[in-house]
Amino acid sequence: MKLEEVYKSIQPSVYAFFYVKTFHKETAEDLTQEVFYQAVKGYHTFSGKSTIKTWVFAIAKNVLKKHFRSGASKAGTNMIFQHEEAACLSPEEHLLKTEKERRLLEEINRLLWYAVLGLAVYLFYRDMKLVILLSFAPIFIWGMGDILAGWDAADGTGVVEHLLYSVFGAFMLAVIHCFFAAAGMMIGWLFLKLKESS
């Protein structure tokens, strides 16, 4: 394969790699150019034990690390470590990691709203049983439905086994939500006790 053909086949992937990591068009172009400069300069060291694309991407990762290290005084050390970690991920892995972080934040947000629910219900009704019921029952029912809806007989689990898994999973999910609602309820209880004592 000629060098020009290698460049045409790999260059879009290398550019995309840098663009995902830097979110800056000009920087991605400069870094892509640097990678191919390093590849041409060091072509005599290519042993052929891997594909040319793998070899070029190894160079790309090193160029990216070098790029982030060179901006250490401007960006701060913490930013460099984040970028070095991101440099080791493919664009797909980076997207999945970002999606997982977003979903984790959504779940934490939902749990915190259950603390607010516990506080509000206790302040209005002053009934601990109602707080527990309102935080446990809907999540338990939703959890059961969600887990049961995902059952597929082809995955090798039987109906009884999957039902037990569903009950346990929904119960644990509801208990976690109840814990946060109970924390909010305790804040409401403390607020009322402080208000009564003053």
N, C-alpha and C positions, 0 to 999 in steps of 0.2 A: 504494500500500500504506500502510495506517495505521501509525502509530508503535507501537501496541499489537501489531499483527500482526508487525511487524519484531522487536519484543522477544521475542515468543513463539517465533518461528522461529529466532532466532540465540542467545538466552540460554543454552540448554543447551550449545551448542558453545563459547561463551565461558567458561562455568563449567568445562567439562571441560578446556579449555585451561589455565586457571589452576590447577585441581586437579592436573593432571599436572605442572605446573611447581613448585608449592609443597607438594604433598602435605599440605595443611591445609585442611579444609572451611571454616572461618570466614574464613580469608584469601581463599580462592577466591571466597566469597560477597561479601566486601567489595570485592575488586578488580573483580568482575563488575558490582557496583552502580556503582562509580566509572567504569567504561567507559561504561555507558549514561548516566550523568550527563554525562560529557564529550561523548558523542554528541548528546544532546539540546541541550546548551549550544552545541555547534559545528555543529549541523545546517545552519545557513545557509552554512557553508563547503563542504558536500558538493557537488561539481561534477557528479557523475553519470558521470564518465569510467570509473569502476569500479563493481562491484556494491556494494550497501550492506553486504553481509557482508564484503567485502574492506576497505572503509573502516573498519568497526567493528573488524576484527581488527588493522588498523594502529594504531588507538587502543589496543587491548588490549596489543599489544607494547610500546608506549610506556609505558603504565601499569605493566606488569610491570617494565620497566627502572627506572622511577622508584621502584617499590616496593623492588627489590633495592638500589638506590643509597641509599635512605633508611636501610637497615639496615647501612650500611658500618662504622660503629663497633662494632657487635655481632658481625657475621658474619665480618669480616676481608675484605681486598681480594681474596684468591684466590677466596673463595666467590662474590663478586660477579661476577667475570669468568666463572666457571663458569655462574652463573645467567643472565647476559646472553647467553652463547653459547647456552644452552638456550632462552632466550626467542625466539630466531630460528628454532627448529625447531618443526615441527608435532608433535602427539602421536605420529603414525606415525613420523616421522623420529627423534624422541627414542627411541622403542621400538627401532627398527632400530639406532641408535647404541649403545644399551645392550646389545643382543643381540650386536653385533659386538665390543664390548669384552669381554663375557663369553666369547665363543668364542676371542678372542685370548688371554685369561688361561688358558683351558683348554689351548690349544696350547702356551703357554709352560710350563705345569705338566707337560704330557706330555714336552716336551723335557728338562726338568730331571730327570724320572724316568729318562730314558735315560742321563743322566750318572750317576745312582745305579746303574743297571743295569751300566754299564761298570765302575764302581768295584767293585761286588760280584762280578761275573764274574771280573774280573782278580784280585781278592784271593783268591778261592776256587780258580781254575784256573790262574792265572798264564799265560794264553795269549791273546795279542793277536788272533790269528786268530779265536778263538772269540768274542771281544767284537765284532769287526767283523761276523762272520757272524750272530750273534744280534741285532744292531741293524739290519743291512741287509736280510736276507732277508725277515723277516715284513712289514716296512714296504713293501718293494718289491712283494711279492705282493699285499698289501692295497691298495696304491695302484693297481696295475694293475687289480685287480678293481673298485675303486671308480670309476675313470675309465671303464673299459669299460662298466660297468653304466649309466653316464650317457649313453652314445652313443645318438643318435637319427638315423636315416637322413634324416629330414625337415629336419635343420638344415643340410644342404648339404655335409657333410664325408663323404668316402669312407671305406671300411673301412681301407685302408692308411694314409691320412692320420691317421685317428683312432687307429690302432694305434701309429703313430710318436709321436703326441702322448702317448698313454698310457705308452709306454715312457720317454719323456723326463721326463714329469711324475713318474712313480713313481720313476725313478732319482734325480731332484733331491730328492724328499721323503726317500728312503732315505739319501742323502748327508748331508742336514741332520741326520737322526737319528744317523747314524754319527759325525758331528762331535761331537755332545754325548756320545755313548757313549765316544768316544776321549778327550774331555776328562776324563771320570770315570776312564777307564782310566789316564790320565797321573797323576791324583791318586793312584790306587792304586799305580802304579809308584814315584812319589816317596815315598809312605809306606813301601813295602817297602825302598827304598834307604836311607832315613833310619833305619829299624829295623835294617838290616844294619850300618850304619856305627856305630851306638852300642852 
